């Protein structure tokens, strides 16, 4: 058989050849470095037979995330092996690789509670398995054999997983992976042996309900990470320490921005400073939308289930909707604005002259997120999105998508966010016929090409009603976040029966574009706080400057200076406490306030302030009027 390679050459191999055979045929160095192969869009074991004619990539430690996923999956199995060695009777469930590491979920026998104090002992046992260079051996066995084995071993979770595979997928065989004494039910892939795990560390413990169901057993989840070298691990742990110091939950508490309460889990309580920050971003979004021809609308929070059935969300998304019964009718709190906007469009008559119609709503949304997934502002149940929907003709799609993308790039430039563009195509679980999906995906591809934008394709990650362009940004710690999305939807206008009258006086179906750029304002603020380590730029800071009188006799001059700065549109506080000036400066620094303006005898007499910049110290004395004009200019230009 012939196998295409990334460099354009072809490799000729015997029928039934494996990835290991291909690596060896290319060269001994590659054979030693090979971890797995990527073919037909999937990463597979080196021992798996190759697919004739399909392009082949050998996965090595230089292959980025694919390679890390392989050794992290290996490390998850090694963790499970070590835990089973140390805790006889433990029950194992699942252990996948995740973005920055891996985890494994366990049910420990009664009296065998595990904490992070046990990590050193578990890691020592893991090192024994790694040092032993245990091969990962795959075996495909019948369902009956696998059920007999795991039932005999008392591994109830594995039995349930196999029974679900039979019920949901009709499988007759399952794959098992063995390393040393440990055998697991697993789809793979895995590396050649445990020794390919260069460096690892266990990080934390959490509770996790089996299958994410609060009515099922609470398991113990052990998180860890793995890399190819100790240096990579050390660099990652250093970044992790920086991230902990920048944790938006910690900063929100320290800076007096927001808090949380168990009376409404997953919903932020915004304090005055945080509300100011929130309103600044919403106001910025409103102004930028008005400049681009958007009109703002306001739609209800609660809808009868008929609306969600029409949109398709009742069947695809009901588990994430808060549902209420009233007077014999079932209602749902909106988790997104699009069905309401589509319905609003249907309540009016439209001509082609009215299109494109760009409507926006910073509407309050609620999503029923599982308790275990909630994470500060980054994963909440109650939030506001910068939701907008554009109703347009087919001929207007290219221009409208381009306008959305340009809008997004301008937003991210304000925060110095580098942007990566991703085209997400049709998922398996979707509505609408393939002809509409072909049309929508082609339109987005054309829009990206027309703009000359580089992008990657994320197969199967589109919304259930249409493909989308996702905008990912990278923060100051090198972490990637998906913020913006532009989704092209031919299905919802069809389902809602939306029409407009064309130039031919006939009824036509509009196209619907879903657009969000900030995403949720909650999540955006959480990301911003961590990106800036709480040191927000002057134009966005809730308190832009604080006036610090040295003693009580300087209070009138401090108040006058503050009033002049407020007249210039600046957000100013006065620290009137009977504290030393050193203490006041220290507290303002801890509060990450951009400017500290000290007023003493000389400043009070001359109408000046002694200016200090956060983290930079004294920058000299300046007349209050001149300072007000200068800072107002910086805020206006978003220059600091």
C-alpha positions as CSV (number, residue, x, y, z in Angstrom):
1,X,0.0,0.0,0.0
2,X,1.0,3.6,-0.5
3,X,0.9,6.2,2.3
4,X,1.1,9.9,1.6
5,X,3.5,11.8,3.9
6,X,3.4,15.5,5.0
7,X,6.3,16.4,2.7
8,X,4.4,15.3,-0.4
9,X,6.3,12.0,-0.8
10,X,4.7,8.6,-0.6
11,X,5.7,5.6,1.5
12,X,5.3,2.1,0.0
13,X,4.6,-0.5,2.7
14,X,3.3,-4.0,2.8
15,X,-0.5,-4.5,3.4
16,X,-1.3,-4.5,7.1
17,X,1.8,-2.4,8.0
18,X,1.6,-0.4,11.2
19,X,2.6,3.1,12.3
20,X,5.7,1.6,13.8
21,X,6.6,0.0,10.5
22,X,6.1,3.4,8.7
23,X,8.4,5.2,11.2
24,X,11.1,2.5,10.9
25,X,10.9,2.7,7.1
26,X,11.5,6.5,7.2
27,X,14.5,6.2,9.6
28,X,15.8,4.8,12.8
29,X,15.8,8.2,14.6
30,X,12.1,8.7,13.8
31,X,11.4,5.1,14.9
32,X,12.9,5.9,18.3
33,X,11.1,9.2,18.7
34,X,7.7,8.0,17.5
35,X,4.8,8.0,20.0
36,X,1.8,7.5,17.8
37,X,0.5,8.4,14.4
38,X,-2.2,10.8,13.1
39,X,-4.2,9.5,10.1
40,X,-7.7,10.2,8.8
41,X,-8.1,13.0,11.4
42,X,-7.4,10.8,14.5
43,X,-4.4,9.9,16.6
44,X,-3.8,6.1,16.8
45,X,-1.4,3.7,18.4
46,X,1.9,2.9,16.6
47,X,0.8,-0.7,16.6
48,X,-2.4,0.0,14.8
49,X,-2.6,-1.0,11.1
50,X,-2.4,2.0,8.7
51,X,-5.3,3.0,6.4
52,X,-4.1,2.7,2.8
53,X,-4.0,6.0,0.9
54,X,-4.6,8.2,3.9
55,X,-2.0,10.9,4.7
56,X,0.2,10.0,7.6
57,X,1.9,12.1,10.3
58,X,4.2,10.5,12.8
59,X,3.5,11.9,16.3
60,X,6.8,12.7,18.2
61,X,7.6,14.8,21.2
62,X,7.8,17.7,18.8
63,X,4.2,17.3,17.7
64,X,2.7,19.7,20.3
65,X,-0.6,19.0,21.8
66,X,-1.1,15.6,20.1
67,X,2.1,14.3,21.8
68,X,1.3,15.8,25.2
69,X,-2.2,14.2,25.0
70,X,-0.6,10.8,24.4
71,X,1.8,10.9,27.4
72,X,-0.8,12.5,29.6
73,X,-3.2,9.7,28.8
74,X,-0.3,7.3,29.6
75,X,0.2,9.1,32.9
76,X,-3.5,8.8,33.8
77,X,-3.2,5.0,33.5
78,X,0.0,5.0,35.5
79,X,-1.8,7.0,38.2
80,X,-4.6,4.4,38.3
81,X,-2.0,1.6,38.4
82,X,-0.2,3.2,41.4
83,X,-3.4,3.9,43.3
84,X,-4.6,0.3,42.8
85,X,-1.2,-0.9,44.1
86,X,-1.5,1.3,47.2
87,X,-5.2,1.1,48.0
88,X,-6.5,-2.5,47.6
89,X,-10.3,-2.5,46.8
90,X,-10.3,0.9,45.1
91,X,-12.7,1.2,42.2
92,X,-11.6,3.0,39.0
93,X,-13.8,4.9,36.6
94,X,-12.3,7.2,33.9
95,X,-9.0,8.9,33.3
96,X,-8.7,11.1,30.3
97,X,-6.1,13.7,29.2
98,X,-7.3,17.3,29.5
99,X,-6.0,20.6,28.3
100,X,-3.2,21.0,30.7
101,X,-2.8,17.5,32.1
102,X,-4.9,14.6,33.1
103,X,-7.1,13.2,35.9
104,X,-8.5,9.9,37.1
105,X,-11.7,9.3,39.1
106,X,-11.7,6.8,42.0
107,X,-14.0,5.4,44.6
108,X,-11.8,4.6,47.5
109,X,-12.8,1.9,50.0
110,X,-14.3,3.0,53.3
111,X,-11.7,4.5,55.6
112,X,-9.2,5.1,52.8
113,X,-9.7,8.8,52.2
114,X,-6.9,10.4,50.1
115,X,-5.6,14.0,50.3
116,X,-2.7,15.9,48.7
117,X,-0.6,14.8,51.6
118,X,-0.6,11.3,49.9
119,X,0.7,12.7,46.6
120,X,4.4,12.0,47.4
121,X,3.6,8.3,48.1
122,X,1.5,7.9,45.0
123,X,4.1,9.7,42.8
124,X,6.8,7.4,44.1
125,X,4.7,4.4,43.1
126,X,4.1,6.0,39.7
127,X,7.8,6.4,39.2
128,X,8.2,2.7,39.7
129,X,5.9,2.0,36.8
130,X,7.6,4.6,34.6
131,X,11.1,3.2,35.4
132,X,9.9,-0.3,34.6
133,X,9.3,0.8,31.0
134,X,6.0,-1.1,30.9
135,X,4.7,-1.5,27.3
136,X,1.1,-0.4,26.6
137,X,-0.4,-3.4,25.0
138,X,-3.9,-3.2,23.4
139,X,-6.2,-6.2,23.2
140,X,-9.6,-6.3,21.6
141,X,-11.9,-8.7,23.4
142,X,-15.6,-9.6,23.3
143,X,-18.1,-7.7,25.4
144,X,-18.8,-10.9,27.3
145,X,-15.1,-11.5,28.2
146,X,-14.7,-7.8,29.3
147,X,-17.8,-7.9,31.4
148,X,-16.7,-11.2,33.1
149,X,-13.3,-9.8,33.8
150,X,-14.4,-6.4,35.4
151,X,-17.3,-8.1,37.2
152,X,-14.9,-10.6,38.8
153,X,-12.6,-7.7,39.8
154,X,-15.4,-5.7,41.4
155,X,-15.0,-2.8,38.9
156,X,-18.6,-1.7,38.8
157,X,-17.9,1.5,36.8
158,X,-16.2,-0.4,34.0
159,X,-19.1,-2.8,33.9
160,X,-21.5,0.1,33.5
161,X,-19.4,1.8,30.8
162,X,-19.4,-1.5,28.8
163,X,-23.1,-2.0,29.2
164,X,-23.7,1.6,28.0
165,X,-21.5,1.0,24.9
166,X,-23.6,-2.1,24.1
167,X,-26.8,-0.2,24.6
168,X,-25.9,3.1,22.9
169,X,-23.4,1.9,20.2
170,X,-24.2,-1.7,19.7
171,X,-20.6,-2.7,20.2
172,X,-19.6,-6.4,20.2
173,X,-16.0,-5.9,21.2
174,X,-14.1,-3.4,23.4
175,X,-10.5,-2.5,23.7
176,X,-8.4,-3.1,26.8
177,X,-4.9,-1.6,27.5
178,X,-2.4,-3.2,29.8
179,X,0.7,-1.8,31.3
180,X,2.5,-4.0,33.9
181,X,-0.2,-5.4,36.2
182,X,-2.8,-2.9,35.3
183,X,-5.5,-3.4,32.7
184,X,-8.1,-0.7,31.8
185,X,-11.1,-0.3,29.5
186,X,-9.9,2.3,27.0
187,X,-10.2,3.5,23.4
188,X,-6.6,4.7,23.4
189,X,-4.4,5.9,22.0
190,X,-1.3,5.3,24.1
191,X,2.5,5.6,23.6
192,X,4.8,2.6,23.3
193,X,5.6,2.4,27.0
194,X,5.4,4.1,30.3
195,X,9.0,5.3,30.1
196,X,8.0,7.9,27.4
197,X,6.4,10.0,30.3
198,X,9.4,12.3,31.0
199,X,8.1,14.2,34.0
200,X,4.9,14.4,35.9
201,X,3.3,15.9,39.0
202,X,0.0,15.4,40.9
203,X,-1.6,18.7,41.5
204,X,-5.0,18.6,43.3
205,X,-8.0,16.6,44.5
206,X,-11.6,17.4,43.8
207,X,-15.0,15.7,44.2
208,X,-16.7,14.6,41.0
209,X,-20.1,12.9,40.7
210,X,-20.1,9.8,38.6
211,X,-21.3,10.8,35.1
212,X,-21.7,14.4,36.4
213,X,-25.0,13.3,38.1
214,X,-25.5,14.8,41.5
215,X,-27.7,11.7,42.4
216,X,-24.8,9.3,41.7
217,X,-21.8,8.5,43.8
218,X,-19.3,11.2,44.6
219,X,-15.9,10.1,43.4
220,X,-12.4,11.4,44.2
221,X,-10.8,13.0,41.2
222,X,-7.0,13.3,41.3
223,X,-5.5,15.9,38.8
224,X,-2.0,15.8,37.5
225,X,0.1,17.0,34.6
226,X,2.9,15.4,32.5
227,X,5.6,16.7,30.1
228,X,8.6,15.3,28.2
229,X,11.2,16.9,30.4
230,X,11.7,18.3,33.9
231,X,12.4,21.7,32.5
232,X,9.0,21.8,30.7
233,X,7.3,20.7,33.9
234,X,9.1,23.4,35.9
235,X,8.2,26.1,33.5
236,X,4.6,25.0,33.5
237,X,4.5,25.0,37.3
238,X,6.0,28.5,37.4
239,X,3.2,29.7,35.0
240,X,0.7,28.0,37.2
241,X,2.0,29.9,40.2
242,X,1.7,33.1,38.3
243,X,-1.9,32.1,37.3
244,X,-2.7,31.5,41.0
245,X,-1.5,35.0,41.9
246,X,-3.6,36.4,39.1
247,X,-6.7,34.3,39.9
248,X,-9.6,36.6,39.2
249,X,-11.6,35.3,42.2
250,X,-8.7,36.3,44.5
251,X,-8.3,39.7,42.7
252,X,-12.1,40.3,42.7
253,X,-12.1,39.9,46.5
254,X,-9.0,42.0,47.1
255,X,-10.0,44.8,44.8
256,X,-13.6,44.9,46.0
257,X,-15.2,44.1,42.6
258,X,-17.5,41.2,43.2
259,X,-18.3,38.3,45.5
260,X,-20.4,35.1,45.5
261,X,-23.0,33.6,47.8
262,X,-24.5,30.1,48.2
263,X,-28.0,31.7,48.1
264,X,-27.5,32.0,44.3
265,X,-24.6,29.7,43.3
266,X,-23.0,30.5,40.0
267,X,-24.1,34.2,40.1
268,X,-21.8,37.1,40.9
269,X,-22.8,39.8,43.4
270,X,-21.2,42.9,41.9
271,X,-19.9,45.5,44.4
272,X,-19.8,49.3,43.4
273,X,-16.3,49.2,41.9
274,X,-17.1,46.0,40.0
275,X,-20.4,47.4,38.8
276,X,-18.5,50.4,37.4
277,X,-16.1,48.2,35.5
278,X,-19.0,46.1,34.2
279,X,-20.9,49.2,33.1
280,X,-17.8,50.6,31.3
281,X,-17.5,47.5,29.2
282,X,-21.3,47.3,28.4
283,X,-21.2,51.1,27.6
284,X,-18.2,50.6,25.3
285,X,-20.0,47.8,23.5
286,X,-23.1,49.9,23.1
287,X,-21.2,52.8,21.6
288,X,-19.2,50.6,19.2
289,X,-22.4,48.9,18.1
290,X,-24.3,52.2,17.5
291,X,-21.4,53.4,15.4
292,X,-21.8,50.2,13.2
293,X,-25.5,50.5,12.6
294,X,-26.9,48.2,15.3
295,X,-30.1,49.0,17.1
296,X,-30.8,47.8,20.7
297,X,-33.8,45.7,21.5
298,X,-35.1,44.2,24.7
299,X,-36.8,40.8,24.9
300,X,-38.4,38.7,27.7
301,X,-36.5,36.6,30.1
302,X,-39.1,33.8,30.2
303,X,-40.7,32.0,27.3
304,X,-43.2,29.2,26.9
305,X,-41.6,25.9,25.8
306,X,-43.1,26.3,22.3
307,X,-40.5,28.9,21.4
308,X,-37.6,26.5,22.4
309,X,-39.3,23.7,20.5
310,X,-39.4,25.8,17.4
311,X,-35.8,26.9,17.7
312,X,-34.7,23.3,18.4
313,X,-33.2,24.0,21.8
314,X,-35.9,22.0,23.7
315,X,-34.6,18.8,22.2
316,X,-30.9,19.7,22.0
317,X,-30.4,21.9,25.1
318,X,-33.2,21.4,27.5
319,X,-31.0,20.0,30.3
320,X,-29.2,23.4,30.4
321,X,-32.5,25.4,30.6
322,X,-34.0,26.4,33.9
323,X,-37.6,25.3,33.6
324,X,-40.7,26.5,35.5
325,X,-44.4,25.3,35.4
326,X,-47.2,27.8,35.7
327,X,-50.9,27.5,35.0
328,X,-50.3,24.1,33.3
329,X,-47.8,25.5,30.9
330,X,-44.0,24.9,30.8
331,X,-41.7,27.9,30.6
332,X,-37.9,28.2,30.2
333,X,-35.6,31.0,31.3
334,X,-33.6,32.1,28.2
335,X,-30.0,30.7,28.0
336,X,-29.4,32.7,24.8
337,X,-31.1,35.6,23.0
338,X,-31.4,34.2,19.4
339,X,-34.8,32.5,19.6
340,X,-36.3,35.6,21.1
341,X,-34.7,37.8,18.4
342,X,-35.9,35.5,15.7
343,X,-39.5,35.6,17.1
344,X,-39.3,39.4,17.4
345,X,-38.3,39.6,13.7
346,X,-41.3,37.4,12.9
347,X,-43.7,39.9,14.6
348,X,-42.9,42.6,12.0
349,X,-43.2,43.0,8.2
350,X,-39.9,43.4,6.3
351,X,-38.8,44.6,2.9
352,X,-35.4,43.9,1.3
353,X,-34.8,47.7,1.8
354,X,-34.8,47.1,5.6
355,X,-32.0,44.6,5.4
356,X,-29.5,44.1,6.9
357,X,-31.2,44.5,10.2
358,X,-28.7,44.4,13.0
359,X,-30.2,44.1,16.5
360,X,-28.3,43.7,19.7
361,X,-29.3,43.0,23.3
362,X,-27.1,42.8,26.4
363,X,-29.8,40.6,27.9
364,X,-29.6,38.6,31.1
365,X,-29.2,34.9,30.5
366,X,-29.4,31.8,32.7
367,X,-27.9,28.4,32.1
368,X,-28.3,25.3,34.3
369,X,-24.6,24.5,34.7
370,X,-23.6,21.6,37.0
371,X,-22.3,22.7,40.3
372,X,-18.9,21.0,39.7
373,X,-18.3,23.1,36.6
374,X,-18.8,26.5,38.2
375,X,-15.6,28.6,38.3
376,X,-15.8,32.2,39.5
377,X,-16.7,34.5,36.6
378,X,-15.4,32.0,34.0
379,X,-18.3,29.5,34.3
380,X,-21.5,31.0,35.8
381,X,-25.2,30.3,35.7
382,X,-26.3,34.0,35.4
383,X,-24.6,36.3,32.9
384,X,-25.0,38.9,30.2
385,X,-23.7,38.5,26.6
386,X,-23.0,41.1,24.0
387,X,-25.5,39.2,21.8
388,X,-26.3,40.5,18.4
389,X,-28.2,39.0,15.5
390,X,-28.1,40.2,11.9
391,X,-30.9,39.4,9.5
392,X,-29.8,39.8,5.9
393,X,-30.1,38.6,2.3
394,X,-27.8,35.9,0.8
395,X,-26.0,38.6,-1.1
396,X,-25.2,40.5,2.1
397,X,-23.7,37.6,4.0
398,X,-20.1,38.1,2.9
399,X,-20.0,41.8,3.8
400,X,-21.8,41.3,7.1
401,X,-19.5,38.5,8.3
402,X,-16.5,40.6,7.3
403,X,-17.9,43.6,9.3
404,X,-18.4,41.3,12.4
405,X,-14.8,40.1,12.1
406,X,-13.4,43.6,11.7
407,X,-15.5,44.7,14.8
408,X,-14.0,41.8,16.8
409,X,-10.4,42.6,15.8
410,X,-10.9,46.2,16.9
411,X,-12.2,45.1,20.3
412,X,-9.3,42.8,20.9
413,X,-6.7,45.4,19.8
414,X,-7.8,47.6,22.7
415,X,-6.6,45.0,25.1
416,X,-3.5,43.9,23.1
417,X,-5.0,40.4,22.6
418,X,-3.4,38.4,19.7
419,X,-6.2,36.6,17.8
420,X,-6.4,33.2,16.3
421,X,-9.3,32.4,13.9
422,X,-11.0,29.0,13.8
423,X,-13.7,27.7,11.5
424,X,-15.9,25.2,13.3
425,X,-17.9,22.9,11.0
426,X,-21.1,20.8,11.3
427,X,-21.4,18.6,14.4
428,X,-22.9,15.1,14.3
429,X,-25.9,16.3,16.5
430,X,-27.4,19.0,14.3
431,X,-30.6,20.2,12.7
432,X,-31.3,21.1,9.0
433,X,-30.3,19.3,5.8
434,X,-26.8,18.9,4.5
435,X,-27.5,21.3,1.5
436,X,-28.0,24.2,3.9
437,X,-24.9,23.2,5.9
438,X,-22.8,23.0,2.6
439,X,-24.1,26.5,1.7
440,X,-23.3,28.0,5.2
441,X,-19.8,26.4,5.5
442,X,-18.9,27.6,2.0
443,X,-20.1,31.1,2.8
444,X,-17.9,31.3,5.9
445,X,-14.9,29.9,4.1
446,X,-15.3,32.5,1.4
447,X,-15.6,35.3,3.9
448,X,-12.4,34.2,5.6
449,X,-10.5,33.9,2.2
450,X,-11.8,37.3,1.0
451,X,-10.4,38.9,4.1
452,X,-7.1,37.2,3.6
453,X,-7.3,35.7,7.2
454,X,-5.3,32.7,8.2
455,X,-7.5,30.1,10.1
456,X,-7.6,26.5,11.2
457,X,-10.6,24.2,10.9
458,X,-12.2,22.6,13.9
459,X,-14.3,19.8,12.5
460,X,-17.6,19.0,14.2
461,X,-17.5,21.9,16.6
462,X,-20.2,24.1,15.0
463,X,-23.4,25.0,16.7
464,X,-26.2,22.5,16.2
465,X,-28.0,25.0,13.9
466,X,-25.0,26.3,11.9
467,X,-21.2,26.6,11.3
468,X,-19.2,29.4,13.0
469,X,-16.1,31.4,13.0
470,X,-14.6,31.5,16.5
471,X,-12.1,34.1,17.6
472,X,-9.5,32.9,20.1
473,X,-7.2,35.3,22.0
474,X,-4.0,34.6,24.0
475,X,-3.5,36.3,27.3
476,X,-0.3,37.4,29.0
477,X,0.3,33.9,30.5
478,X,0.1,32.3,27.0
479,X,-3.4,30.8,27.7
480,X,-5.9,30.6,24.8
481,X,-9.5,31.8,25.3
482,X,-12.4,31.6,22.9
483,X,-14.2,34.9,23.1
484,X,-15.9,35.9,19.9
485,X,-18.1,34.0,17.6
486,X,-19.8,34.6,14.3
487,X,-22.3,32.0,13.4
488,X,-24.1,31.6,10.1
489,X,-27.6,30.2,10.4
490,X,-30.0,29.1,7.6
491,X,-31.9,26.8,9.9
492,X,-33.5,29.1,12.4
493,X,-35.1,31.5,9.8
494,X,-36.6,28.3,8.3
495,X,-37.9,27.0,11.6
496,X,-39.4,30.4,12.6
497,X,-40.8,31.0,9.1
498,X,-39.0,34.3,8.7
499,X,-39.6,36.2,5.5
500,X,-39.0,39.5,3.8
501,X,-40.4,41.0,0.6
502,X,-37.9,41.1,-2.2
503,X,-37.5,43.5,-5.1
504,X,-39.5,41.1,-7.1
505,X,-42.4,41.5,-4.6
506,X,-42.1,37.8,-3.6
507,X,-41.5,36.4,-0.2
508,X,-37.9,35.4,0.6
509,X,-36.1,33.8,3.5
510,X,-33.5,35.9,5.3
511,X,-30.2,34.6,6.6
512,X,-29.4,35.0,10.3
513,X,-26.0,35.7,11.7
514,X,-25.3,35.2,15.4
515,X,-22.6,37.5,16.7
516,X,-20.9,37.9,20.1
517,X,-17.5,39.5,20.6
518,X,-17.0,40.0,24.3
519,X,-18.8,36.8,24.9
520,X,-20.3,37.1,28.4
521,X,-19.2,40.2,30.2
522,X,-18.6,38.1,33.3
523,X,-16.2,35.8,31.6
524,X,-14.5,38.7,29.8
525,X,-13.9,40.5,33.1
526,X,-12.5,37.4,34.6
527,X,-10.1,37.0,31.7
528,X,-9.1,40.7,31.8
529,X,-8.3,40.6,35.5
530,X,-6.0,37.6,35.0
531,X,-4.5,39.1,31.8
532,X,-3.6,42.3,33.6
533,X,-3.0,40.8,37.0
534,X,-5.7,43.2,38.3
535,X,-3.8,46.3,37.0
536,X,-6.4,47.5,34.6
537,X,-5.6,50.2,32.1
538,X,-6.4,53.8,33.2
539,X,-9.5,54.1,30.9
540,X,-11.1,51.0,32.4
541,X,-10.0,51.1,36.0
542,X,-13.0,51.5,38.4
543,X,-11.0,54.1,40.4
544,X,-8.7,56.0,38.1
545,X,-7.0,58.1,40.7
546,X,-7.1,58.6,44.5
547,X,-6.3,61.9,46.2
548,X,-4.2,61.5,49.4
549,X,-4.3,64.4,51.8
550,X,-1.3,64.2,54.1
551,X,-3.3,65.4,57.1
552,X,-6.8,66.7,58.0
553,X,-5.9,70.3,57.2
554,X,-5.3,69.3,53.6
555,X,-8.8,67.8,53.2
556,X,-10.4,70.9,51.6
557,X,-7.6,71.1,49.0
558,X,-7.8,67.4,48.3
559,X,-11.6,67.6,47.9
560,X,-11.2,70.6,45.5
561,X,-8.7,68.7,43.4
562,X,-10.9,65.6,43.3
563,X,-13.9,67.7,42.2
564,X,-11.9,69.3,39.3
565,X,-10.8,65.9,38.1
566,X,-14.4,64.6,38.3
567,X,-15.5,67.5,36.2
568,X,-13.1,66.3,33.5
569,X,-14.9,62.9,33.6
570,X,-12.5,61.0,35.7
571,X,-13.4,58.5,38.5
572,X,-11.8,59.8,41.6
573,X,-11.7,58.9,45.3
574,X,-10.4,60.8,48.3
575,X,-8.7,58.9,51.1
576,X,-9.9,60.8,54.1
577,X,-8.7,58.3,56.7
578,X,-6.6,59.4,59.7
579,X,-3.7,57.3,58.5
580,X,-0.1,58.1,57.7
581,X,0.6,59.1,54.0
582,X,2.8,56.0,53.8
583,X,-0.1,53.8,54.7
584,X,-2.4,55.5,52.3
585,X,0.1,55.1,49.4
586,X,0.6,51.4,50.3
587,X,-3.1,50.7,50.4
588,X,-3.6,52.5,47.0
589,X,-0.8,50.4,45.5
590,X,-2.4,47.2,46.9
591,X,-5.7,48.4,45.3
592,X,-3.9,48.8,42.0
593,X,-5.2,52.3,41.5
594,X,-3.4,53.8,38.5
595,X,-2.6,57.3,40.0
596,X,-2.0,58.5,43.5
597,X,-2.2,62.3,44.0
598,X,-0.7,63.5,47.2
599,X,-1.7,66.9,48.7
600,X,0.4,68.6,51.4
601,X,1.0,72.2,52.4
602,X,2.8,73.2,49.2
603,X,0.3,71.5,46.9
604,X,-2.7,73.1,48.8
605,X,-1.1,76.5,48.4
606,X,-0.2,76.2,44.7
607,X,-3.2,74.2,43.4
608,X,-1.1,71.3,42.5
609,X,-0.8,67.6,43.4
610,X,2.3,65.4,43.8
611,X,1.7,62.6,41.2
612,X,2.6,59.0,41.8
613,X,2.0,56.2,39.2
614,X,1.1,52.7,40.3
615,X,4.3,50.6,40.5
616,X,6.4,53.5,39.1
617,X,6.5,55.9,42.1
618,X,6.8,59.6,42.2
619,X,6.5,61.4,38.8
620,X,6.6,65.0,40.0
621,X,4.2,67.8,40.9
622,X,1.6,68.9,38.4
623,X,-1.1,71.6,38.4
624,X,-4.5,70.1,38.9
625,X,-6.0,71.7,35.8
626,X,-3.2,70.4,33.6
627,X,-3.4,66.9,35.2
628,X,-7.2,66.8,34.7
629,X,-6.7,67.6,31.0
630,X,-3.9,65.1,30.5
631,X,-5.6,62.2,32.2
632,X,-8.9,62.9,30.4
633,X,-7.0,62.8,27.2
634,X,-5.4,59.4,28.1
635,X,-8.8,58.0,29.0
636,X,-10.4,59.4,25.8
637,X,-7.6,57.8,23.6
638,X,-7.6,54.6,25.7
639,X,-3.8,55.2,25.8
640,X,-3.0,53.9,29.3
